[in-house]
């Protein structure tokens, strides 16, 4: 995991005739860039470095001829922070050689530093037009920036699923500079940040910009999007697979026909987890015997299955941390205390509040026994029964804070509800239960820097209620269409936001269910092998995964019903009085109501 910043200061000014240097430094920009370095530096605490490149050109006058007294000095500045999770040799970014510069935030090879290897692979291309051929064979998540000195072009992109964050600000009249960054500092007058699209590989012709006197107006004409997929080329990871559109046979139940798909699903999921938990370098020799891997753990079928599979590939003398989060939600407490607010006289409500303040809660942990805490405690016991010899640290937290700056440009109530749960879970500071006795805890800080996330199974295997609705209204064809829609919008939904939130603690999230190999396999299965909406909840949804869990012995997990993270942890709509506010409302709009 790394933090990336790339800036291009686009200003045309008359040169100082004595020193031949441009005048008018932009202090506001400098301050903004330094602040961005702090935010992006938190993503990679192991190493941080900057590199600058000056690209010189001559501005053209209105007639199209070169102006001898005007120069265009474009200052390219790169910053990268490094979280070393691959390879034994310490690596410092940005990678540089012969004027070429490369900033990489990705996961390709677990045995060596993939950024250094990929940099050399790009440099060895016969032409930069072959870049899609190279990237189309990369399975893992990534975001990168690459400056090709010879052509004076800047290339940048995210993987087709958008599993790594990269934000973009395009130059404007008020802010005449270009910015790319893994994470922003929140809403700021210095930029208009948005998620970089995953539709292709972007190329900015910096040399062409040097010739322009109005960079903000000519920026779009200097920026192109290169298609990822090239006809008649075998590029397995250039684009997302399509959902199998075959309609199921007319039969009362398909459970028996799942036997053929189940071994393949287990094998491909197991390999995906293996690739994400093996060969993680320890920070120090004293880290031996401490957790290297953690699971964002709700106790649901997705996270429990990931924990079980990780057990097979993590050394037995290393604990696996199960990160569970619960919130003392003021809105929930208000409802519990006040009951039906409109039906209780004010005098009685005041009396109840005073009594609660005087006597306090009867049990310290009661507000935190939310659904995800309950299922988490149950599932850790099931894991202990099945996975002998493993130490499972069930690490829980109970806290809340504002994380708007980290999740920006996500700004809805739903964004905040999800981001706040991920922020505290990934922080890994809380307490572990040291015995089966209620409230027998001790303080604990997770040492794991790789976090497994179960995101993707609901989208690929039909785990949402809307899949049942689609079946009720449009039959199996409606379910197929809904699954394709789920796959199409994965790159534009939560992955960039989640990456920014989790990485703010210097940790890396990995998504075994969103391996492009797993996505291709599950998308290609007939729809009736993924779900059966005619069966009850806890059985018909994600039926293939449920049978896999049952096959390996996770009987309790196999029948757990889905509960969204923000409701399971009680992070949804934390403010008292927020119960009726829609999740798609903007945070600022909410605060002004």
C-alpha positions in Angstrom: 0.0 0.0 0.0 1.3 3.4 -0.9 0.2 7.0 -1.0 0.6 8.8 -4.3 0.6 12.5 -5.2 1.4 14.0 -8.6 1.0 17.7 -9.3 1.5 19.7 -12.5 1.7 23.5 -12.0 0.5 25.1 -15.2 1.4 28.7 -15.3 2.8 30.8 -18.1 4.7 33.9 -17.0 7.3 36.3 -18.4 10.8 35.3 -17.4 13.2 37.3 -15.3 15.7 38.7 -17.9 18.6 38.4 -15.5 18.1 35.0 -13.9 15.9 33.5 -16.7 13.6 32.1 -14.1 9.8 32.3 -13.9 8.4 34.7 -11.3 5.4 34.6 -9.0 5.6 31.5 -6.8 2.2 30.2 -5.6 2.4 30.0 -1.8 -1.1 28.8 -1.5 -0.4 25.8 -3.8 2.7 25.0 -1.8 0.8 24.9 1.4 -1.9 22.7 -0.1 0.7 20.3 -1.5 2.5 20.0 1.9 -0.9 19.2 3.6 -1.6 16.6 1.0 1.7 15.0 1.7 0.8 14.5 5.3 -2.5 12.9 4.5 -0.9 10.6 1.8 2.1 9.9 4.0 -0.1 8.2 6.6 -0.8 5.5 4.0 2.9 4.5 3.8 4.8 5.0 7.1 7.9 2.9 6.0 9.3 5.4 3.5 8.4 8.7 1.9 10.1 10.7 -0.8 9.5 13.5 -3.4 10.8 14.1 -6.8 10.5 17.1 -9.2 10.7 17.4 -12.9 10.7 20.6 -14.9 9.3 20.5 -18.4 10.2 23.5 -20.5 8.6 24.8 -23.6 7.8 28.0 -25.5 4.3 29.5 -25.5 2.6 30.3 -28.8 1.1 33.7 -29.4 -2.4 34.1 -30.9 -1.0 33.8 -34.4 0.3 30.3 -33.6 4.0 31.4 -33.7 6.4 30.8 -30.8 6.8 33.8 -28.6 10.5 34.5 -27.8 9.9 36.3 -24.5 7.5 33.8 -23.0 8.3 30.4 -21.6 6.1 27.7 -20.2 7.8 26.0 -17.3 5.6 23.1 -16.1 6.7 21.8 -12.7 5.8 18.1 -12.2 6.1 17.1 -8.6 5.8 13.5 -7.4 5.4 12.2 -3.9 5.0 8.6 -2.7 4.8 6.9 0.6 5.6 3.2 1.0 4.0 0.5 3.1 6.3 -2.4 2.6 4.3 -5.6 2.3 6.1 -7.4 -0.6 9.7 -8.3 -0.9 12.6 -8.2 1.6 14.5 -5.2 0.2 13.6 -1.7 1.4 12.2 0.3 -1.5 11.8 4.1 -1.7 9.4 5.7 -4.2 9.1 7.5 -6.6 11.0 5.1 -8.9 13.3 7.1 -11.2 15.6 6.3 -14.1 16.7 8.4 -17.1 14.0 11.0 -16.5 11.2 8.5 -16.2 9.2 8.6 -12.9 6.9 5.9 -11.5 4.6 6.0 -8.5 2.8 2.7 -7.8 0.1 1.6 -5.4 -0.7 -1.9 -6.2 -0.5 -5.6 -5.5 0.9 -7.9 -8.1 3.7 -10.2 -6.8 3.9 -11.3 -3.2 7.5 -12.5 -3.4 9.2 -9.2 -4.5 8.6 -5.5 -4.7 6.1 -5.3 -7.6 6.5 -1.6 -8.1 10.2 -1.9 -8.9 9.6 -4.9 -11.2 6.7 -3.2 -13.0 8.8 0.0 -13.5 11.4 -2.0 -15.4 8.7 -3.8 -17.4 7.2 -0.5 -18.5 10.6 0.9 -19.4 11.3 -2.2 -21.5 8.2 -1.7 -23.7 9.1 -1.1 -27.3 6.5 1.7 -27.4 4.2 3.2 -24.8 1.3 2.2 -27.0 1.9 -1.3 -25.6 1.1 -0.3 -22.1 -2.5 -1.7 -22.3 -0.9 -5.1 -23.2 1.1 -5.1 -20.0 -1.6 -3.9 -17.7 -4.1 -6.3 -19.2 -2.2 -9.1 -17.7 -2.1 -7.7 -14.1 -4.7 -9.4 -11.9 -4.3 -7.4 -8.7 -5.5 -4.0 -7.6 -3.5 -0.9 -8.5 -3.3 2.8 -9.1 -0.3 4.4 -10.7 1.3 7.5 -12.2 4.1 7.2 -14.8 5.9 10.0 -16.5 7.6 9.1 -19.8 10.4 11.6 -20.3 11.1 10.9 -24.0 7.5 11.6 -25.1 6.8 14.1 -22.3 3.6 12.3 -21.5 2.0 11.4 -18.1 0.1 8.1 -17.8 -2.2 7.3 -14.9 -4.9 4.7 -14.2 -6.7 2.5 -11.7 -7.5 -1.2 -12.1 -10.8 -2.1 -13.8 -12.5 -2.7 -10.5 -11.2 0.5 -8.9 -9.8 -1.3 -5.8 -7.2 1.4 -5.1 -8.1 5.0 -4.7 -6.9 7.8 -7.1 -8.5 11.2 -7.1 -8.1 13.8 -9.8 -8.4 17.6 -9.9 -8.4 19.2 -13.3 -7.0 22.7 -13.7 -9.4 25.6 -13.7 -9.1 29.4 -13.9 -9.2 29.7 -10.1 -7.0 26.7 -9.4 -4.7 26.4 -12.5 -2.9 23.2 -11.6 -3.4 19.5 -12.1 -3.5 17.1 -9.1 -3.6 13.4 -8.6 -3.7 12.0 -5.1 -4.6 8.8 -3.3 -6.5 10.7 -0.6 -7.5 14.3 -0.2 -7.7 16.6 2.9 -11.4 16.9 2.6 -13.5 19.6 1.1 -11.1 22.5 0.2 -11.2 25.6 -2.0 -7.9 24.6 -3.6 -9.4 21.8 -5.7 -12.4 20.0 -7.0 -11.5 16.3 -6.4 -13.4 13.4 -7.9 -12.7 9.7 -8.3 -10.6 8.9 -11.3 -12.7 6.8 -13.8 -11.7 3.2 -14.3 -12.8 3.2 -18.0 -9.3 3.2 -19.4 -5.7 4.4 -19.1 -5.3 8.1 -19.2 -2.5 10.0 -21.0 -1.8 13.7 -20.5 0.4 15.2 -23.2 2.6 17.5 -21.0 4.6 18.6 -24.0 1.5 19.8 -25.7 0.5 21.8 -22.6 3.8 23.6 -22.7 2.8 25.3 -26.0 -0.4 26.7 -24.6 -0.9 30.0 -22.9 -4.2 29.0 -21.4 -3.7 25.6 -19.8 -7.1 25.4 -18.1 -8.9 25.9 -21.4 -6.7 23.4 -23.4 -6.3 20.8 -20.7 -9.1 18.5 -22.0 -7.6 18.5 -25.6 -4.3 17.3 -24.1 -5.9 14.5 -22.2 -7.0 11.2 -23.8 -8.4 7.9 -22.5 -6.7 4.8 -24.0 -8.9 1.7 -24.1 -7.7 -1.1 -21.9 -8.8 -3.9 -24.2 -7.2 -4.5 -27.6 -9.0 -6.6 -30.2 -7.5 -10.1 -30.9 -5.2 -9.9 -27.8 -5.4 -12.3 -24.9 -5.7 -9.8 -22.0 -7.6 -11.7 -19.3 -7.7 -8.8 -16.8 -8.3 -5.9 -19.2 -12.0 -5.7 -18.5 -14.6 -7.3 -16.3 -16.3 -10.5 -17.2 -20.0 -10.5 -18.2 -22.6 -12.3 -16.1 -23.8 -15.6 -17.6 -27.2 -14.9 -19.2 -28.4 -18.5 -19.5 -31.8 -19.0 -17.9 -32.0 -21.9 -15.4 -34.0 -25.1 -16.1 -37.5 -25.3 -15.0 -37.1 -27.3 -11.8 -38.3 -26.9 -8.2 -34.8 -26.7 -6.6 -31.2 -26.5 -7.8 -29.4 -27.5 -4.6 -28.4 -30.9 -6.0 -26.9 -29.4 -9.2 -24.5 -27.3 -7.1 -22.2 -30.3 -6.4 -20.3 -29.7 -9.6 -19.6 -26.0 -8.9 -18.8 -26.3 -5.2 -15.3 -27.9 -5.4 -14.2 -25.3 -7.9 -15.6 -22.4 -5.9 -13.8 -23.6 -2.7 -10.5 -24.1 -4.6 -10.6 -20.7 -6.3 -11.6 -18.9 -3.1 -8.9 -20.7 -1.1 -6.2 -19.8 -3.7 -7.4 -16.2 -3.7 -7.0 -16.0 0.1 -3.6 -17.8 0.0 -2.2 -15.3 -2.4 -3.2 -12.4 -0.1 -1.9 -13.8 3.2 1.4 -15.5 2.4 4.9 -14.0 2.4 4.1 -10.8 4.3 7.4 -9.4 5.5 7.8 -8.7 9.3 8.7 -5.2 10.2 11.2 -6.3 12.9 12.5 -9.5 14.3 10.4 -8.9 17.4 7.3 -9.2 15.3 7.6 -13.0 15.2 4.6 -14.6 16.8 2.5 -11.5 16.4 -0.4 -11.1 14.0 0.4 -10.2 10.4 -3.1 -10.7 9.1 -6.5 -9.5 10.3 -10.0 -9.9 9.1 -12.7 -7.2 9.1 -15.0 -9.5 11.1 -18.7 -9.2 11.6 -19.4 -12.8 12.2 -21.3 -13.1 8.9 -20.7 -15.8 6.4 -18.3 -13.7 4.2 -15.8 -12.7 6.9 -16.1 -16.1 8.7 -15.3 -18.0 5.5 -12.3 -15.7 4.9 -11.0 -16.3 8.4 -11.4 -20.0 8.0 -9.5 -20.1 4.7 -6.8 -17.8 6.0 -6.2 -20.3 8.9 -4.8 -22.8 6.3 -2.1 -20.5 5.0 -1.0 -18.4 7.9 1.7 -20.0 10.2 0.1 -21.6 13.2 2.3 -19.7 15.6 0.8 -16.4 14.3 -2.5 -15.2 15.7 -5.2 -13.9 13.3 -6.9 -10.8 14.5 -10.7 -10.6 14.0 -11.5 -6.9 14.0 -15.0 -6.2 15.2 -16.6 -2.8 15.7 -19.6 -1.7 17.7 -20.9 1.8 18.4 -22.8 3.4 21.3 -25.3 5.0 18.9 -26.9 8.1 20.6 -29.9 7.8 18.3 -30.5 4.2 19.4 -30.0 5.1 23.1 -32.4 8.0 22.8 -35.1 5.7 21.4 -34.4 3.1 24.2 -34.5 5.8 26.9 -37.3 8.0 25.5 -39.5 5.3 23.9 -42.1 6.8 21.7 -41.1 10.4 22.1 -44.3 11.9 20.9 -46.3 9.9 23.5 -44.3 10.7 26.6 -44.9 14.0 28.5 -41.9 16.3 28.8 -41.9 16.1 32.6 -41.8 12.2 32.5 -39.1 12.2 29.9 -36.9 14.6 32.1 -37.5 12.3 35.1 -36.4 9.2 33.1 -33.2 11.0 31.8 -32.3 12.1 35.4 -32.8 8.6 36.7 -30.5 7.2 33.9 -27.8 9.8 34.7 -28.0 9.0 38.4 -27.9 5.2 38.3 -26.1 4.7 35.0 -26.4 1.6 32.8 -26.8 -1.7 34.6 -24.0 -3.3 32.5 -21.1 -1.5 31.0 -21.1 -3.4 27.8 -24.8 -3.4 27.1 -24.8 -0.5 24.6 -22.1 -2.3 22.6 -23.8 -5.7 22.3 -25.0 -4.8 18.7 -25.8 -7.5 16.1 -22.2 -7.7 14.7 -20.8 -8.1 18.2 -23.2 -10.9 19.0 -22.6 -12.8 15.8 -18.8 -12.1 16.0 -18.6 -13.7 19.5 -20.6 -16.7 18.3 -18.5 -17.2 15.2 -15.1 -16.9 16.9 -16.2 -19.9 19.1 -17.1 -21.9 16.0 -13.6 -21.0 14.5 -11.9 -22.2 17.7 -13.8 -25.5 17.5 -12.7 -26.1 13.9 -9.2 -24.5 13.7 -7.2 -26.2 16.5 -4.0 -24.6 17.6 -4.8 -21.1 16.3 -5.0 -18.1 18.5 -7.9 -15.9 17.4 -7.8 -12.4 18.8 -11.4 -11.2 18.7 -10.6 -7.5 18.9 -13.5 -5.1 19.5 -13.9 -1.4 19.6 -16.5 1.0 20.8 -16.0 4.6 19.6 -17.0 7.2 17.0 -15.4 10.2 15.2 -15.7 12.3 12.1 -13.9 10.9 9.1 -15.3 13.2 6.4 -11.9 14.4 5.2 -10.6 10.9 4.6 -13.6 9.6 2.8 -14.0 12.7 0.6 -15.2 13.1 -2.2 -17.8 10.7 -0.6 -20.1 13.0 1.3 -23.4 11.2 1.9 -25.0 10.0 5.1 -24.4 6.4 3.9 -20.7 7.2 3.1 -20.2 8.4 6.7 -22.1 5.4 8.2 -19.9 2.9 6.4 -16.7 4.9 6.6 -16.9 5.4 10.4 -17.2 1.6 11.0 -14.3 0.9 8.7 -12.1 3.6 10.2 -12.3 2.2 13.7 -12.2 -1.4 12.7 -9.1 -0.9 10.6 -7.4 1.2 13.3 -7.1 -2.0 15.3 -7.0 -0.4 18.8 -9.5 -1.8 21.3 -9.6 -4.8 23.5 -9.6 -8.6 23.2 -11.8 -11.0 25.1 -9.4 -13.3 27.1 -12.0 -15.8 28.4 -15.6 -16.8 27.9 -16.6 -14.8 31.0 -18.7 -11.7 30.0 -16.7 -8.5 30.0 -13.4 -10.2 30.7 -11.3 -8.1 28.3 -7.8 -6.6 28.1 -6.5 -3.7 26.0 -5.1 -4.7 22.6 -3.6 -3.1 19.5 -3.5 -5.2 16.4 -0.1 -5.5 14.7 -1.6 -6.8 11.4 -1.0 -4.6 8.4 -2.9 -6.7 5.9 -6.7 -6.7 6.4 -9.0 -9.2 4.6 -12.3 -7.7 3.5 -15.3 -9.8 2.4 -16.7 -7.2 0.0 -17.9 -8.6 -3.3 -19.7 -11.8 -2.4 -23.1 -10.1 -2.2 -22.7 -8.5 -5.6 -21.5 -11.6 -7.3 -23.7 -14.2 -5.6 -26.9 -12.4 -5.1 -26.9 -11.5 -1.4 -29.0 -8.4 -1.4 -32.7 -8.1 -1.0 -33.0 -6.3 -4.3 -32.1 -9.6 -6.0 -35.3 -11.2 -4.5 -37.3 -8.1 -5.6 -35.9 -8.5 -9.1 -37.0 -12.1 -9.2 -40.5 -11.3 -7.8 -41.1 -8.6 -10.5 -39.2 -9.9 -13.5 -38.3 -13.5 -12.8 -34.9 -15.0 -13.5 -34.2 -12.6 -16.3 -34.6 -9.7 -13.8 -32.1 -11.4 -11.4 -29.5 -11.8 -14.2 -29.9 -8.1 -15.2 -29.5 -7.1 -11.6 -26.4 -9.1 -11.1 -24.9 -7.5 -14.2 -25.8 -4.1 -12.9 -24.0 -5.0 -9.6 -20.9 -5.9 -11.5 -20.9 -2.8 -13.7 -21.2 -0.4 -10.8 -18.6 -2.0 -8.4 -15.9 0.4 -9.8 -17.9 3.5 -9.1 -19.3 2.6 -5.6 -17.3 2.0 -2.4 -13.9 0.6 -3.2 -12.1 3.9 -3.5 -13.7 5.3 -0.4 -12.9 2.2 1.6 -9.3 2.2 0.4 -8.8 5.8 1.6 -10.4 5.1 5.0 -8.5 1.9 5.8 -5.2 3.0 4.4 -5.2 6.1 6.6 -3.8 3.9 9.4 -0.9 2.6 7.3 -2.7 -0.7 6.5 -3.7 -2.5 3.3 -7.1 -4.0 2.6 -7.2 -7.1 0.3 -10.4 -8.4 -1.2 -10.2 -12.2 -2.0 -13.8 -12.2 -3.5 -12.8 -9.4 -5.8 -9.8 -11.1 -7.4 -10.5 -10.8 -11.1 -10.0 -14.5 -11.3 -12.8 -15.1 -8.7 -15.0 -12.5 -10.4 -14.6 -14.2 -13.8 -15.4 -17.6 -12.3 -18.5 -16.5 -10.4 -19.8 -14.3 -13.2 -19.6 -17.2 -15.6 -21.6 -19.6 -13.4 -25.3 -20.1 -14.3 -27.5 -17.9 -12.1 -29.2 -20.8 -10.3 -25.9 -21.9 -8.9 -25.4 -18.6 -7.1 -28.8 -18.0 -5.5 -32.4 -19.4 -5.4 -34.8 -16.5 -4.5 -37.6 -19.0 -3.9 -35.8 -20.3 -0.7 -35.9 -18.4 2.6 -33.3 -15.9 3.7 -30.2 -17.5 5.1 -30.5 -20.3 2.5 -31.4 -19.1 -0.9 -29.2 -16.0 -1.0 -25.5 -16.7 -1.8 -26.4 -20.4 -1.8 -23.1 -21.5 -3.3 -21.1 -19.8 -0.5 -23.5 -21.2 2.1 -23.0 -24.7 0.9 -19.2 -24.2 0.9 -19.3 -23.0 4.5 -21.3 -26.0 5.4 -18.9 -28.3 3.6 -15.9 -27.1 5.6 -17.9 -27.3 8.9 -19.0 -23.7 9.5 -22.6 -24.8 10.2 -23.6 -21.7 12.2 -22.1 -19.3 9.7 -23.7 -21.1 6.8 -27.2 -20.0 7.8 -26.6 -16.5 9.1 -28.8 -13.8 7.5 -27.1 -10.8 6.0 -27.0 -7.6 8.0 -25.5 -4.5 6.4 -22.3 -3.3 8.2 -23.8 0.1 9.2 -26.8 -1.6 10.9 -24.9 -4.6 12.3 -22.4 -2.2 14.0 -24.9 0.5 14.8 -22.8 3.1 12.9 -25.8 4.2 10.8 -27.1 7.7 11.4 -25.2 8.3 14.6 -26.9 11.6 15.6 -30.0 11.6 17.7 -32.9 12.5 15.5 -31.4 11.2 12.3 -33.7 8.2 12.0 -35.7 9.5 9.0 -32.7 10.9 7.1 -32.0 9.1 3.9 -28.6 7.6 3.3 -28.2 9.4 -0.1 -28.5 12.9 1.5 -25.3 14.9 1.5 -23.7 15.5 4.9 -23.7 19.3 4.5 -27.3 19.2 3.5 -28.1 17.1 6.6 -26.3 19.5 8.9 -28.3 22.4 7.5 -31.7 20.8 8.0 
